[in-house]
């Protein structure tokens, strides 16, 4: 699955170079995204501090080009220009990075399909859902690499950048009494604890989703196989004995009817499997939605009252917004498994099926190699007595055959037998 693309035994060196170059671009883009988030987070702090302090005093400048414009308005204008400068590289880099990543995953999928296709022999022992695994599961794998893998890389990069930011904010903001034990790291501890709770509950609720998804793909593969057979060879999927149906027998020109018991079982299997799948998704989505909405307001519940304090515990609006943004980034990165459970579930099910396919292909290849090492024996047939000869054993000289004339003409060298005693 990975070796076919990054270190193939046979293949183009250009494709291998593109694989590693694409991986470097994907990782570098994730690091760039995290760096951009950090710059925007710092801009939030300064911008909301300007909004808070601009109303405290209104100053006018008469000697500048913006005569009569309040100083606070010019500060807001300058801050917005700075924000445009920060996000301008992202507008250019993100589309090109997505373009390269799409081609990178496409080449990965093609490399896997070519490798599987060279090992797959349809004339040998059939593999369950081989055509679906070769086609659709590789598509799911490529989409999973384009989404899940990028999300995980972005989360790791975001944690590396924002955990120190959240730790520095923890030392600036007074923690609640029940988190005083982690004074300089209380926001980081809160984010890690909330993420651990979210992932644990999500894993308990959605533990059956992976097996349901794998089983669902098997049922879909069986239905697709039956429909392909129906289109290519209708006689195999149509009823042949119509004597039991009076209506059909009365109309000799009626078209052949489908073999309903086979398809009825598939309809029922699809209905049951999807019903269980949607039921588990309902429980998971209820939990994720409620938990996410709660975590949005948690920083404001804990820190927003400090805006109105008059002592050293008071915080500015910029610190509050910066803290809320940093907390959401760290919590979102830690709970990426719970947030992307559906996409990760589909990607993991595709990986499982491709692993099974690889295992079956390798076992068939080893069996064929073992059979090819066996020396076949040749069958030499005569008129009345077939014999088996082994090419590995050297041929022996045939024994001389005696003729009946030699037996009758040659005198016997044995002594005569004594007469019997009565």
N, C-alpha and C positions, 0 to 999 in steps of 0.2 A: 504493500500500500504506500509506503514511504520510499522504499528502495527503488521502486520502478521509476521514480521521478528524480530523486536526489543523488543516488549512486547506482545507476542501472548497470547491469553486466554487459548489456549490448544496447547501443543507442548512440545518438548524436552527442558530441561534446558541446555543441551549441545549446542543445536543450538542457543539459546539465548546468551549463553556465547561466542560462536564463532562470532555471529553478532557484539557484542560490542567489542570484542577483535580485529576483523577485522577492525572495524571503527577506533579504536585506532592506529592500524598499518598504515592505510591509511593516517590519519592525521599526524602521526609521520614521515612518509616517505615524505610528502609534506614539512614539516618543515626541514627535512634533505636536501632535494633538494635545498631549498632556502639558507640554510647555505653553501652548496657546491658552489652555484652560487656566494655568497659573497666572499668566499675564492678565487675562480678563478678570480673574478673581481679585488681583491687586487693584485693577482699575475700579472694580465695584466699591472697594473701600474708600478710595480717594473721591470718587464721584458722589457717593451718598454723604460723605462728610461735607462736600461743597454744598449740597442741597440743604443740609441741616444748618450750616453756619451762614448761608447766604441771606437768610431772613433776619439775622440778628442785627445787622447794620447795613444800611444802604448808602453806598458811596458813589459819587458821580465824578467822572473825569472829564474835564473840559479841554484838555490839550491833546487828546488822542483822536485817532480817526473815528473811533466809535463814540463820538461826543454825545453825552446825555444818556448813554447806556450804562446801567448799573454794573458795578464791578463783578457781582455774583453772576450776572448773565454772561459776561465775557468769560468767566471761569468755566461756566457750564459749556459754552461754545468750544473753548479750548479742549475740554475733557472729551467732548463728542468727537472732535477731530482726532484726538489721540486714540480713541476707540476705533475709528475708521482705519487708522494706520496699523493698529494691532491685528484687526481681522482681515485686512486686505490680502496678506499672503495666503490665508486659508481659502479665500475665494478662488485663488488660482491653483493652489496645490491639491486641495481635496478632490476635485474632478479628475485630475491627471492620476492621482494615486489610486482612485477607484478604477480608472480605466486599466492601469497596469495590473491591479489586483484581479480584475475580471479575467484578463488574458492569462494571468499566472495560474489561476484555478482551472481555467479551461485546458491549458496544456497539461496540468496535473491529471485531470480526468482522462484526457486522450492517452496519456502515457499508461495509465492503469488499464484502460480498455484494450489497448494494443497488447499489453503484457498478458492479460487474461485471455484474449482471443487466440494468442499463439499456443496457450496451454489447453484450451477447451476443445474437446473432441466430441461433438454431438453424437457420433456413432457408438461411443462407449457407454458405460453406465451413466444414466441420466442423473443430473444434479438438480435438486428441487429449486425451481424458480431461477434457472441459470440465465435465461434471457433477460428477466427483470433485474437481476443482480448486475449483469453486464451493462445494462442500459440505464434503468431508472435509479438504482442505488448509487451508481457513480455520479449521476446528476445531483442526488441528495448530498453526496459527499462533497462535491464541488461547492454547492450552495452553503453547506455547513462550514466549509473552510472560509468562504467569503463573508460569513456572518459571525459564527460562533468563535472561530479562532481570532478574528479581528477584535471582537468584543473582549475576549480574555486578555489579549495583548494590550488593548486600551486600558483595561482595568488595572493591570499590573503597573503600567506606566503612570497612571493617575495616582495609584497608591504611593509610588516612589516620590512623586512630586508633592502630594497634598498631605501626607501624614506629618511631615515636618511643619507645614503651615498650620495644621490643626493643633499640633503640639504647642506651637508658639502662641496661638490664640488662647489655649487652655491656661497658660501662665498669665495672660492679660485679663481674663474674665474670672470673677469669683464663682467657684462651683457651688452647687447646692450642698446642703449638709450631708445628704446620703451619698455624695460622691467626693467628699473631702479627703478620703483616703488616697485618691489619685489626683492630687491638686494640680500638678503640672501636666498631667496627661488625661484629665478627666473627660475631655471631649473625644479623644482617641479611644479611651476605654468604653465610652458610651456607644460610639459607632461600631466598635468590634463586637460588643455584647448584643446590640440590636441586630447586626448582620448575622451573628451566630444563631440567634433565636429565629430569625426569618428563614435561614437555610435549613435549620433542623426541622421546623414545622413543615416547610415546603417538601422536604425529603420524605417525611412521614405521610403527608397527604398524597404526594405524587409518586410514591415508590412503585406503584403498579403500572404507571404510564409507559415505561420502557418496554415491559413485556407485552402490554396491549398493543403498542405500536409495531413491534416485531411480528406479532401474530396477525395484526391487521394487514401488514405488507404481504404475508404469506397467503392470506385469503384473497387479497386483491390479485396476486400473481396467479392463483388458481382460476379465478374468474376470467382473467385476461387470456390464459391458456385455453380455456374452454371456448371463449368467443373467437379466438384465432382459429381453432379447430373447426368451429361452426362455419366460419367464413371460407376456410381452405378446403375442408372436407365435410360438407353438411351431413353426409350419411352417418358419420360417427356420432353426431349429437342429435339426430332426429329419430323419432320413433319409427320402427320398421313394421311392427305388428299393429295394424289398425283395426283388427277384427273386433276388438273390445269396445270400440267407439262407434255407436250406431250412426251418429250424425256424419262422421267422416266416411264411414262405409257407404252411406247413401249418396254421397257426392264423390264420384270417382275422380273428379278434377280438382279436389281439394289439395292444397300444398302440404308437404310433409310437416308434421308437428314436432316441436322440440321435445326432447326427453325431459319431461318436467321434473321427475324426482331428482335428477342431478342438479339442475339449476335451482330448484326449490331449496335444496340444502345450502347452496351458495348464498342465496338471498337471505336465508335465516342466519347464516354465520356472519354475514356482513352487518345485518341489523343488530344482532346481539353484541358484536365486537365494538361497533361504533357507539352504541348506547352506553356501554361500560366506559368507553373512552371519553365521551362527552360528560358523563356523570363525574368522573374523576377530574376533568378539566374545570367543571363548575365549582367543585370544592376548592381547587387550587386557586382559581381566579378570585373567588370570594375572599380567601385569605390574603392574597397578594395585594388586592385593591385596598382592603381595609388597613392592612399594615403599612402600605406606602403612604396613604393619606395621613395616618397617625404620625409617621416619622417626618413628614413635611413640617408639621407645626411644633414638633418637640423642641427644636432650638429656640423658637420664639417664646414658647412657654417658659423655658429655663432662663433666657437672657433678656427678653424684651422688657420685663419689669425694671431691669437695671438702667434703662434709659432715663428714668425719673428719679433716680437717687441723686442726692446732693453731695455725697462724700466720695471717697476714692473708689468706691465700687461702681460708680457711674461709667457707662460705656457710650460711645457715639453710634450714630446710625450706620456709619460705614463699617464699624467693627461688627455690628449685628448682621448686616447683609453679607459681609465677607465670611463670617462664621457660619451662617446658614448655608452659603454656597459651598464652603469647604466641607462641612458636615455631610451635605447631600452627595458630594463627589466621593468622599471616602466610603460612606454607607452604600452608595450605588455600586462602587467597585467591589466591595466586599460581598454584596448580595447579588452579584451578577448571575450566579447559578440559579438563584430563585427567580430573578427577574426574567431570565432567558430560558426558563425551564422547558418551554414548548419547543423552541428551536434546538436546544441542546438535546432534548429527547429524540427528535427526528434525526439529528446528526449522529447520536450514539446508536440508534437502531440501524442506520445505514452502515456504520462502522462494523457492528456485530455481524450483519448479513454478509458484508464483504470479507470479513475475517473467516467466516464459515466457508464462503466460496473459495477463498485462497487455500484453506485447509483441504477441501475436497479436491481442488485442482492438483495440489502437491501430492496428495495421497495417490491419485490416479496416475500421475507422472512417475512416481516411485514404483508403482505396481507394473507399469509398462516397461520400465527399465529392468526390473527384475525378471520379467518374462522374456525380454529380449536377450538376456544373458544365458538362458537355457538353450542347450544344443538340441535341435530337433532330431529325432531318430527316423531313419528311412525305413520304409517297408518294402522288402523284396519278396515278391510273390512268385511262386513256382506253380506248377499245375495242381499239385495236391497239398503242398505244405508251405504256408507263408512263414517267413522268418523275419526277424527284426535285427537290423544292423545299426551300430552306433558309429558315426564318423570319427569319434574321438578314439576308438579302439582300432589298432592296426588289424588289417585283414589277415586271417590265417590261411595256410595252404590247405586245400581240400584233401581229404583222405582218399587213398587209392581204392577204387571199387573193384571187387572180385567178380569175375565172370563165372557163369555156371560151367563153362567148358574147363576152366582151370580146376574147379572142384572135382569134376568127374575124372579127369585124366591124371591128376597128380596122385601118387601113391600115398597112403596114410602112414605117418611115422609113429603112430600110437601103437602100443602093444595090444595084442588081442585080449579081450576080457575073458576071465576064467568062467568055466561052466557053472551054472547055479547048483547049489546043494539042496537036496530034498530031505 
